[in-house]
Amino acid sequence: MSLITTLTYVIPHRLLSSAARALAYSPSPRISRWLIDTVTRKFGVDLSEAAEPDPRAYATFNAFFTRALKAGVRIPDPDPRTLLMPADGRISQCGAIKGGDIFQAKGQSFTAAELLGDEEAAIPFADGLFATVYLSPKDYHRVHMPWSGKLRETVHIPGRLFSVGPAAVRLVPRLFARNERLVCHFDTDFGPMTVVMVGALLVSGVETVWSGVEIPRYGDAITVKDYRGADIRLERFAEMARFNYGSTVIVLLPPGVAELAPGLSAESAVRLGERLATLQST
């Protein structure tokens, strides 16, 4: 195990993430410019795609990090049967949920029930499909809907804040089921669909378009919000949430409704709006 991964077991996750949040939201031009310049240079951020390409125009690092894209630089796959990739990034893993198990990396897996924090919520996804997308610091950090749906419920599950980089994914058991996360359950015309926003070390927050800041709200108890009576509907390709630093989004689909895009596999580079899967029936 690498030294960095080993250290993540003992360092104060929430304290570091709170400090990172303070820096990310700092109005100090010196701090924001230093952070923006550092991240842009180190990770090769392509600001030509941003709605605001001038790095000096962002009042805070967080405003830069959650920047919007120019209209038209991401478009949804034109096939109306296509479920869309929810974010820019790389596929960490994707495939079948086998006996309730979700593959994380060689020798590592976790259950859908562990990820969702609820045995009953996992039942519709037994033997279904999953796709885990890793967003690096250079990526666009807004997450969009793979398919049109009505929000049924969110579940905020407190947890650790391990790194979600490739090394940690290979080495930390049940990583995505241990990190803090926001589980978003939707009802669609093919049945349930769940999108999980997984937090990570130095992630200073997760926000949704319907409720604003959901993480940080560090605590020790699971928080469930019932939206059945709110009639919150989001269309395919619409923005649903955003990360305030690089992390991971996991999409769960029930069995028999879709087939993953051909050639999609671990380490595939992906872009928002590309084909994630093809709907087989509605």
Legacy VTK file of the C-alpha trace (Angstrom):
# vtk DataFile Version 3.0
C-alpha trace
ASCII
DATASET POLYDATA
POINTS 282 float
0.000 0.000 0.000
1.327 3.453 -0.909
2.368 5.904 1.793
-0.338 8.380 0.759
-3.051 5.731 0.890
-1.768 4.536 4.270
-1.844 8.084 5.621
-5.491 8.503 4.581
-6.433 5.974 7.259
-5.083 8.182 10.035
-5.327 11.810 8.905
-8.311 13.903 10.113
-10.509 13.727 6.983
-13.192 16.191 7.981
-10.758 18.718 9.411
-8.728 18.745 6.194
-11.854 18.984 4.056
-13.190 21.853 6.176
-9.883 23.659 5.719
-10.027 23.026 1.980
-13.555 24.413 1.904
-12.413 27.599 3.654
-9.706 28.077 1.024
-12.060 27.260 -1.842
-14.551 29.914 -0.727
-11.972 32.506 0.303
-12.642 35.912 -1.313
-8.933 36.756 -1.169
-7.697 37.348 -4.747
-4.224 36.138 -3.771
-5.562 32.803 -2.504
-8.047 32.215 -5.319
-5.569 33.150 -8.062
-2.854 30.952 -6.575
-5.227 27.964 -6.338
-6.671 28.497 -9.821
-3.232 28.893 -11.392
-1.870 25.853 -9.555
-4.724 23.541 -10.529
-4.868 24.819 -14.115
-1.138 24.265 -14.584
-0.812 20.961 -12.708
-3.841 19.215 -14.183
-4.033 20.851 -17.597
-7.479 22.428 -17.266
-8.937 23.424 -20.657
-10.512 26.812 -20.004
-11.356 27.294 -23.690
-14.475 25.192 -23.045
-15.609 27.309 -20.095
-18.429 29.830 -20.382
-15.959 32.217 -18.725
-12.460 31.406 -20.058
-10.684 34.158 -18.090
-9.286 32.618 -14.879
-9.140 36.076 -13.276
-12.905 36.493 -13.627
-13.682 33.965 -10.875
-14.196 35.513 -7.446
-13.277 32.299 -5.603
-11.594 29.010 -6.356
-14.925 27.249 -5.879
-16.539 29.452 -8.538
-13.753 28.391 -10.911
-14.020 24.755 -9.956
-17.769 24.550 -10.519
-17.584 26.642 -13.703
-20.209 26.318 -16.404
-19.355 25.226 -19.935
-20.014 27.111 -23.142
-23.289 26.236 -24.789
-22.819 23.417 -27.261
-19.456 22.038 -26.092
-21.314 19.039 -24.650
-24.343 17.682 -26.455
-26.512 14.671 -25.640
-26.300 11.598 -27.847
-29.038 12.040 -30.468
-30.460 8.520 -30.138
-33.570 8.962 -27.938
-33.016 5.500 -26.452
-29.608 6.473 -25.081
-28.953 6.883 -21.360
-26.280 9.540 -21.098
-22.915 9.704 -19.409
-23.555 11.905 -16.336
-20.165 13.638 -16.208
-16.763 14.176 -17.748
-14.055 11.876 -16.416
-12.941 8.278 -16.641
-14.773 5.042 -16.059
-13.484 3.532 -12.832
-15.528 0.370 -13.389
-18.802 -0.585 -15.034
-20.787 -3.717 -15.675
-23.262 -6.066 -14.065
-24.251 -6.019 -10.412
-23.715 -9.673 -9.565
-25.662 -11.051 -6.657
-25.873 -7.557 -5.228
-22.103 -7.021 -5.504
-20.541 -4.028 -7.294
-16.997 -4.484 -8.579
-14.552 -1.820 -7.351
-11.145 -3.128 -8.472
-9.257 -6.405 -8.586
-9.919 -8.110 -5.267
-12.255 -5.328 -4.107
-16.040 -5.048 -4.186
-18.939 -3.737 -2.112
-22.649 -4.385 -2.095
-25.374 -2.180 -3.490
-26.998 -2.296 -0.046
-23.823 -0.938 1.553
-23.562 1.820 -1.050
-27.205 2.873 -0.648
-27.273 2.384 3.110
-30.452 0.311 2.807
-31.071 -3.359 2.003
-34.562 -2.692 0.638
-33.410 0.146 -1.633
-30.866 -2.205 -3.218
-33.405 -4.888 -4.173
-34.498 -3.287 -7.509
-30.862 -3.192 -8.652
-29.998 -6.823 -7.929
-28.447 -8.184 -11.139
-28.768 -4.754 -12.742
-26.050 -2.481 -14.140
-23.665 0.048 -12.634
-21.213 2.626 -13.931
-18.664 4.393 -11.730
-17.239 7.625 -13.183
-14.190 9.299 -11.626
-13.915 13.087 -12.006
-10.349 14.389 -11.809
-9.502 17.972 -10.776
-9.289 19.055 -14.440
-12.812 17.941 -15.290
-16.128 19.763 -15.513
-17.656 19.234 -12.090
-21.366 19.379 -12.741
-23.314 16.134 -12.909
-26.232 15.770 -15.308
-29.167 13.394 -15.637
-28.575 10.169 -17.587
-32.336 9.929 -18.220
-35.451 11.920 -17.388
-36.825 11.204 -13.948
-38.817 12.395 -10.965
-36.911 12.784 -7.711
-38.283 10.405 -5.078
-35.798 10.608 -2.215
-32.283 11.578 -1.204
-30.193 9.897 1.468
-27.162 11.639 2.963
-24.853 8.987 4.386
-21.998 10.281 6.571
-18.699 8.464 6.307
-14.988 8.760 5.701
-13.391 10.947 3.056
-10.760 8.707 1.507
-9.161 9.766 -1.753
-11.024 8.278 -4.738
-7.994 8.336 -7.030
-7.010 5.124 -8.829
-4.474 4.032 -6.193
-6.984 4.326 -3.353
-9.673 2.538 -5.387
-7.308 -0.405 -5.842
-6.233 -0.549 -2.212
-8.994 0.662 0.128
-11.642 -2.031 0.699
-15.275 -1.004 0.041
-14.117 2.557 -0.619
-17.281 3.975 -2.207
-19.472 2.378 0.466
-17.344 3.960 3.210
-17.013 7.535 1.956
-19.592 10.202 2.673
-22.164 10.296 -0.127
-25.505 11.594 -1.311
-27.801 8.942 -2.762
-30.404 10.327 -5.190
-33.316 8.029 -6.065
-35.356 8.784 -9.192
-38.454 7.218 -10.712
-38.334 6.943 -14.501
-40.448 5.443 -17.257
-38.345 2.259 -17.079
-38.378 2.016 -13.277
-35.987 3.207 -10.560
-32.642 4.889 -11.298
-30.184 5.934 -8.635
-27.310 8.405 -8.928
-24.810 8.440 -6.061
-22.548 11.456 -5.479
-19.513 10.147 -3.561
-17.423 12.596 -1.569
-13.653 12.358 -1.224
-10.661 13.780 0.592
-10.555 17.582 0.229
-14.011 17.628 -1.366
-15.587 20.686 0.186
-19.154 20.002 -0.820
-21.918 18.479 -2.910
-24.781 20.675 -4.087
-28.022 19.752 -5.842
-30.169 21.919 -8.095
-33.238 21.283 -5.931
-31.824 21.774 -2.434
-28.487 23.571 -2.584
-25.650 22.434 -0.306
-26.041 18.845 0.930
-22.419 18.136 1.897
-20.748 19.338 4.041
-23.283 18.769 6.681
-20.980 16.462 8.536
-22.772 14.300 11.056
-23.062 10.770 12.284
-26.633 9.903 11.321
-28.161 9.057 7.954
-30.529 11.810 6.771
-33.420 10.933 4.461
-35.398 13.554 2.535
-38.687 12.474 0.962
-39.523 14.362 -2.246
-42.506 12.292 -3.383
-44.909 15.211 -3.015
-42.588 17.873 -4.400
-42.984 17.002 -8.103
-39.316 17.646 -8.891
-38.734 16.440 -12.446
-35.424 16.648 -14.237
-35.042 16.012 -17.947
-32.415 13.874 -19.627
-29.126 15.864 -19.818
-30.295 18.517 -17.305
-27.873 19.478 -14.538
-28.699 17.753 -11.250
-25.749 18.401 -8.940
-22.145 19.501 -8.665
-18.992 18.658 -6.758
-16.785 21.303 -5.205
-13.721 19.167 -5.842
-12.918 16.009 -7.837
-14.822 12.897 -6.877
-16.972 10.062 -8.196
-20.530 9.534 -9.410
-22.136 6.079 -9.581
-25.226 5.274 -11.663
-27.353 2.207 -10.824
-29.905 0.722 -13.236
-32.329 -2.172 -12.712
-31.923 -5.432 -14.651
-33.291 -5.946 -18.131
-33.804 -2.328 -19.124
-30.521 -1.275 -20.727
-27.273 -2.452 -22.256
-24.000 -0.649 -21.577
-22.367 1.069 -24.538
-20.012 -1.230 -26.483
-16.368 -0.760 -25.612
-17.044 0.929 -22.299
-14.579 -0.383 -19.724
-12.290 0.599 -16.855
-10.111 3.644 -17.652
-12.235 4.681 -20.644
-12.134 8.467 -20.982
-15.723 9.748 -21.138
-17.516 13.024 -21.669
-20.841 14.302 -20.467
-23.663 13.435 -22.877
-21.990 10.471 -24.536
-23.708 7.090 -24.642
-23.675 5.326 -21.282
-26.200 2.671 -22.179
-29.005 1.927 -24.615
-32.518 1.457 -23.346
-33.968 -1.928 -24.227
-37.538 -1.304 -23.157
-39.736 1.282 -21.385
LINES 1 283
282 0 1 2 3 4 5 6 7 8 9 10 11 12 13 14 15 16 17 18 19 20 21 22 23 24 25 26 27 28 29 30 31 32 33 34 35 36 37 38 39 40 41 42 43 44 45 46 47 48 49 50 51 52 53 54 55 56 57 58 59 60 61 62 63 64 65 66 67 68 69 70 71 72 73 74 75 76 77 78 79 80 81 82 83 84 85 86 87 88 89 90 91 92 93 94 95 96 97 98 99 100 101 102 103 104 105 106 107 108 109 110 111 112 113 114 115 116 117 118 119 120 121 122 123 124 125 126 127 128 129 130 131 132 133 134 135 136 137 138 139 140 141 142 143 144 145 146 147 148 149 150 151 152 153 154 155 156 157 158 159 160 161 162 163 164 165 166 167 168 169 170 171 172 173 174 175 176 177 178 179 180 181 182 183 184 185 186 187 188 189 190 191 192 193 194 195 196 197 198 199 200 201 202 203 204 205 206 207 208 209 210 211 212 213 214 215 216 217 218 219 220 221 222 223 224 225 226 227 228 229 230 231 232 233 234 235 236 237 238 239 240 241 242 243 244 245 246 247 248 249 250 251 252 253 254 255 256 257 258 259 260 261 262 263 264 265 266 267 268 269 270 271 272 273 274 275 276 277 278 279 280 281
